[in-house]
Amino acid sequence: MGNMTKKEDTSQEEWLEEEEEGQLAIDAFQDEDSIIIKAPIAGVSVEDLEISITDEVVTVKGTRKNESEIDRTSYLVQECYWGSFMRSYILPVSVDAAKAEATLRNGILTIKIPKQEKTKTRILKVEVS
């Protein structure tokens, strides 16, 4: 069991030293007219954020900067991700990327992308003949 503890400590140290790009958690949902994507990005300034949208994919890139100069050995636990992050989401329907809007409020990024007319839900009225 002593070896197991040592192995866990080693993997944590390796994790702290890795320079990987972080992931971004998102919520994606739709209403009748749009696809809406929300992501918590507290600590990221608008200048450090890039959003690209095609007809098929939304990509959010950014950098969360750690302003404090804390020595790595001083941390008791370090769960917050600091550094570059990226997330791509494949859109389930055709969208009008040119009319997309992005807002940042209270640390929540909201991207609203209108659906193309051809993918909007149309309710047909059944006529009695």
ChimeraX commands (.cxc) that place a marker at each C-alpha (Angstrom):
marker #1 position 0.00,0.00,0.00 radius 0.5
marker #1 position 2.96,2.30,0.62 radius 0.5
marker #1 position 3.94,2.01,-3.07 radius 0.5
marker #1 position 0.43,2.98,-4.09 radius 0.5
marker #1 position 0.62,6.23,-2.10 radius 0.5
marker #1 position 4.00,7.04,-3.60 radius 0.5
marker #1 position 2.65,6.41,-7.11 radius 0.5
marker #1 position -0.31,8.76,-6.48 radius 0.5
marker #1 position 2.04,11.49,-5.24 radius 0.5
marker #1 position 4.21,11.10,-8.33 radius 0.5
marker #1 position 1.24,11.37,-10.70 radius 0.5
marker #1 position 0.03,14.53,-8.92 radius 0.5
marker #1 position 3.47,16.12,-9.26 radius 0.5
marker #1 position 3.54,15.19,-12.95 radius 0.5
marker #1 position 0.07,16.73,-13.38 radius 0.5
marker #1 position 1.23,20.00,-11.83 radius 0.5
marker #1 position 4.16,20.15,-14.23 radius 0.5
marker #1 position 2.20,19.30,-17.40 radius 0.5
marker #1 position 1.63,22.08,-19.89 radius 0.5
marker #1 position -1.54,20.79,-21.51 radius 0.5
marker #1 position -4.38,22.78,-22.91 radius 0.5
marker #1 position -7.35,22.74,-20.55 radius 0.5
marker #1 position -10.91,21.82,-21.35 radius 0.5
marker #1 position -13.91,24.09,-21.03 radius 0.5
marker #1 position -17.20,22.81,-19.60 radius 0.5
marker #1 position -20.25,23.88,-21.61 radius 0.5
marker #1 position -24.02,23.62,-21.65 radius 0.5
marker #1 position -25.58,23.54,-25.13 radius 0.5
marker #1 position -29.30,23.69,-25.77 radius 0.5
marker #1 position -31.76,24.90,-28.37 radius 0.5
marker #1 position -34.97,26.79,-28.63 radius 0.5
marker #1 position -37.12,27.08,-31.73 radius 0.5
marker #1 position -34.86,29.66,-33.39 radius 0.5
marker #1 position -31.33,29.25,-31.99 radius 0.5
marker #1 position -28.59,27.09,-30.55 radius 0.5
marker #1 position -27.37,28.50,-27.22 radius 0.5
marker #1 position -24.03,27.61,-25.64 radius 0.5
marker #1 position -23.12,28.67,-22.10 radius 0.5
marker #1 position -19.74,28.27,-20.43 radius 0.5
marker #1 position -18.39,29.44,-17.07 radius 0.5
marker #1 position -15.17,31.31,-17.77 radius 0.5
marker #1 position -14.58,33.32,-14.60 radius 0.5
marker #1 position -11.15,34.92,-14.52 radius 0.5
marker #1 position -10.90,35.27,-18.30 radius 0.5
marker #1 position -10.89,38.74,-19.83 radius 0.5
marker #1 position -12.56,39.45,-23.16 radius 0.5
marker #1 position -9.14,40.24,-24.67 radius 0.5
marker #1 position -8.00,36.67,-23.87 radius 0.5
marker #1 position -11.02,35.03,-25.52 radius 0.5
marker #1 position -11.51,33.91,-29.13 radius 0.5
marker #1 position -14.70,32.42,-30.52 radius 0.5
marker #1 position -14.92,30.99,-34.04 radius 0.5
marker #1 position -18.07,29.65,-35.66 radius 0.5
marker #1 position -18.56,27.80,-38.91 radius 0.5
marker #1 position -21.75,26.24,-40.22 radius 0.5
marker #1 position -20.85,23.07,-38.31 radius 0.5
marker #1 position -18.56,23.85,-35.34 radius 0.5
marker #1 position -18.20,26.40,-32.56 radius 0.5
marker #1 position -14.72,26.74,-31.04 radius 0.5
marker #1 position -13.94,28.71,-27.90 radius 0.5
marker #1 position -10.28,29.43,-27.09 radius 0.5
marker #1 position -8.95,31.46,-24.23 radius 0.5
marker #1 position -6.41,31.94,-21.50 radius 0.5
marker #1 position -7.05,32.11,-17.78 radius 0.5
marker #1 position -4.16,34.01,-16.23 radius 0.5
marker #1 position -3.06,33.43,-12.65 radius 0.5
marker #1 position -2.00,36.88,-11.48 radius 0.5
marker #1 position -0.49,35.69,-8.20 radius 0.5
marker #1 position 3.09,34.54,-7.98 radius 0.5
marker #1 position 2.68,31.57,-5.65 radius 0.5
marker #1 position 5.50,29.06,-5.49 radius 0.5
marker #1 position 4.39,25.63,-6.71 radius 0.5
marker #1 position 5.60,23.96,-3.52 radius 0.5
marker #1 position 3.34,26.22,-1.41 radius 0.5
marker #1 position 0.13,24.72,-2.80 radius 0.5
marker #1 position -1.78,22.29,-0.61 radius 0.5
marker #1 position -4.17,21.54,-3.47 radius 0.5
marker #1 position -4.38,23.04,-6.96 radius 0.5
marker #1 position -7.61,22.18,-8.75 radius 0.5
marker #1 position -8.22,25.42,-10.64 radius 0.5
marker #1 position -6.96,25.39,-14.19 radius 0.5
marker #1 position -4.72,28.29,-15.21 radius 0.5
marker #1 position -3.49,28.66,-18.75 radius 0.5
marker #1 position -4.83,28.06,-22.24 radius 0.5
marker #1 position -8.07,26.22,-22.84 radius 0.5
marker #1 position -10.06,25.23,-25.90 radius 0.5
marker #1 position -13.39,23.59,-26.58 radius 0.5
marker #1 position -15.03,22.71,-29.88 radius 0.5
marker #1 position -18.66,21.73,-30.17 radius 0.5
marker #1 position -20.16,20.16,-33.30 radius 0.5
marker #1 position -23.48,21.84,-34.01 radius 0.5
marker #1 position -26.41,19.41,-34.47 radius 0.5
marker #1 position -28.20,21.61,-37.06 radius 0.5
marker #1 position -27.28,24.15,-39.73 radius 0.5
marker #1 position -26.80,27.65,-38.33 radius 0.5
marker #1 position -26.34,31.18,-39.61 radius 0.5
marker #1 position -22.83,31.85,-38.27 radius 0.5
marker #1 position -22.85,35.46,-39.54 radius 0.5
marker #1 position -25.67,36.37,-37.13 radius 0.5
marker #1 position -24.18,34.75,-34.01 radius 0.5
marker #1 position -23.79,36.82,-30.84 radius 0.5
marker #1 position -21.58,36.34,-27.78 radius 0.5
marker #1 position -21.98,38.00,-24.38 radius 0.5
marker #1 position -20.05,37.74,-21.12 radius 0.5
marker #1 position -21.95,38.40,-17.90 radius 0.5
marker #1 position -21.05,37.45,-14.33 radius 0.5
marker #1 position -18.33,35.08,-15.57 radius 0.5
marker #1 position -20.70,33.20,-17.90 radius 0.5
marker #1 position -20.07,33.25,-21.64 radius 0.5
marker #1 position -23.27,32.92,-23.70 radius 0.5
marker #1 position -23.13,32.29,-27.44 radius 0.5
marker #1 position -26.41,32.48,-29.36 radius 0.5
marker #1 position -26.40,31.20,-32.94 radius 0.5
marker #1 position -29.55,31.47,-35.07 radius 0.5
marker #1 position -30.62,28.32,-36.88 radius 0.5
marker #1 position -30.90,28.40,-40.66 radius 0.5
marker #1 position -34.48,28.77,-41.82 radius 0.5
marker #1 position -34.49,25.27,-43.27 radius 0.5
marker #1 position -33.74,23.71,-39.85 radius 0.5
marker #1 position -36.32,25.63,-37.82 radius 0.5
marker #1 position -39.21,23.56,-36.57 radius 0.5
marker #1 position -42.38,24.20,-38.50 radius 0.5
marker #1 position -45.70,23.10,-37.08 radius 0.5
marker #1 position -48.17,22.07,-39.76 radius 0.5
marker #1 position -51.86,22.55,-39.23 radius 0.5
marker #1 position -53.82,19.52,-40.36 radius 0.5
marker #1 position -56.78,20.46,-42.44 radius 0.5
marker #1 position -59.87,18.33,-42.63 radius 0.5
marker #1 position -60.93,17.57,-46.17 radius 0.5
marker link #1:1,2 radius 0.2
marker link #1:2,3 radius 0.2
marker link #1:3,4 radius 0.2
marker link #1:4,5 radius 0.2
marker link #1:5,6 radius 0.2
marker link #1:6,7 radius 0.2
marker link #1:7,8 radius 0.2
marker link #1:8,9 radius 0.2
marker link #1:9,10 radius 0.2
marker link #1:10,11 radius 0.2
marker link #1:11,12 radius 0.2
marker link #1:12,13 radius 0.2
marker link #1:13,14 radius 0.2
marker link #1:14,15 radius 0.2
marker link #1:15,16 radius 0.2
marker link #1:16,17 radius 0.2
marker link #1:17,18 radius 0.2
marker link #1:18,19 radius 0.2
marker link #1:19,20 radius 0.2
marker link #1:20,21 radius 0.2
marker link #1:21,22 radius 0.2
marker link #1:22,23 radius 0.2
marker link #1:23,24 radius 0.2
marker link #1:24,25 radius 0.2
marker link #1:25,26 radius 0.2
marker link #1:26,27 radius 0.2
marker link #1:27,28 radius 0.2
marker link #1:28,29 radius 0.2
marker link #1:29,30 radius 0.2
marker link #1:30,31 radius 0.2
marker link #1:31,32 radius 0.2
marker link #1:32,33 radius 0.2
marker link #1:33,34 radius 0.2
marker link #1:34,35 radius 0.2
marker link #1:35,36 radius 0.2
marker link #1:36,37 radius 0.2
marker link #1:37,38 radius 0.2
marker link #1:38,39 radius 0.2
marker link #1:39,40 radius 0.2
marker link #1:40,41 radius 0.2
marker link #1:41,42 radius 0.2
marker link #1:42,43 radius 0.2
marker link #1:43,44 radius 0.2
marker link #1:44,45 radius 0.2
marker link #1:45,46 radius 0.2
marker link #1:46,47 radius 0.2
marker link #1:47,48 radius 0.2
marker link #1:48,49 radius 0.2
marker link #1:49,50 radius 0.2
marker link #1:50,51 radius 0.2
marker link #1:51,52 radius 0.2
marker link #1:52,53 radius 0.2
marker link #1:53,54 radius 0.2
marker link #1:54,55 radius 0.2
marker link #1:55,56 radius 0.2
marker link #1:56,57 radius 0.2
marker link #1:57,58 radius 0.2
marker link #1:58,59 radius 0.2
marker link #1:59,60 radius 0.2
marker link #1:60,61 radius 0.2
marker link #1:61,62 radius 0.2
marker link #1:62,63 radius 0.2
marker link #1:63,64 radius 0.2
marker link #1:64,65 radius 0.2
marker link #1:65,66 radius 0.2
marker link #1:66,67 radius 0.2
marker link #1:67,68 radius 0.2
marker link #1:68,69 radius 0.2
marker link #1:69,70 radius 0.2
marker link #1:70,71 radius 0.2
marker link #1:71,72 radius 0.2
marker link #1:72,73 radius 0.2
marker link #1:73,74 radius 0.2
marker link #1:74,75 radius 0.2
marker link #1:75,76 radius 0.2
marker link #1:76,77 radius 0.2
marker link #1:77,78 radius 0.2
marker link #1:78,79 radius 0.2
marker link #1:79,80 radius 0.2
marker link #1:80,81 radius 0.2
marker link #1:81,82 radius 0.2
marker link #1:82,83 radius 0.2
marker link #1:83,84 radius 0.2
marker link #1:84,85 radius 0.2
marker link #1:85,86 radius 0.2
marker link #1:86,87 radius 0.2
marker link #1:87,88 radius 0.2
marker link #1:88,89 radius 0.2
marker link #1:89,90 radius 0.2
marker link #1:90,91 radius 0.2
marker link #1:91,92 radius 0.2
marker link #1:92,93 radius 0.2
marker link #1:93,94 radius 0.2
marker link #1:94,95 radius 0.2
marker link #1:95,96 radius 0.2
marker link #1:96,97 radius 0.2
marker link #1:97,98 radius 0.2
marker link #1:98,99 radius 0.2
marker link #1:99,100 radius 0.2
marker link #1:100,101 radius 0.2
marker link #1:101,102 radius 0.2
marker link #1:102,103 radius 0.2
marker link #1:103,104 radius 0.2
marker link #1:104,105 radius 0.2
marker link #1:105,106 radius 0.2
marker link #1:106,107 radius 0.2
marker link #1:107,108 radius 0.2
marker link #1:108,109 radius 0.2
marker link #1:109,110 radius 0.2
marker link #1:110,111 radius 0.2
marker link #1:111,112 radius 0.2
marker link #1:112,113 radius 0.2
marker link #1:113,114 radius 0.2
marker link #1:114,115 radius 0.2
marker link #1:115,116 radius 0.2
marker link #1:116,117 radius 0.2
marker link #1:117,118 radius 0.2
marker link #1:118,119 radius 0.2
marker link #1:119,120 radius 0.2
marker link #1:120,121 radius 0.2
marker link #1:121,122 radius 0.2
marker link #1:122,123 radius 0.2
marker link #1:123,124 radius 0.2
marker link #1:124,125 radius 0.2
marker link #1:125,126 radius 0.2
marker link #1:126,127 radius 0.2
marker link #1:127,128 radius 0.2
marker link #1:128,129 radius 0.2
view
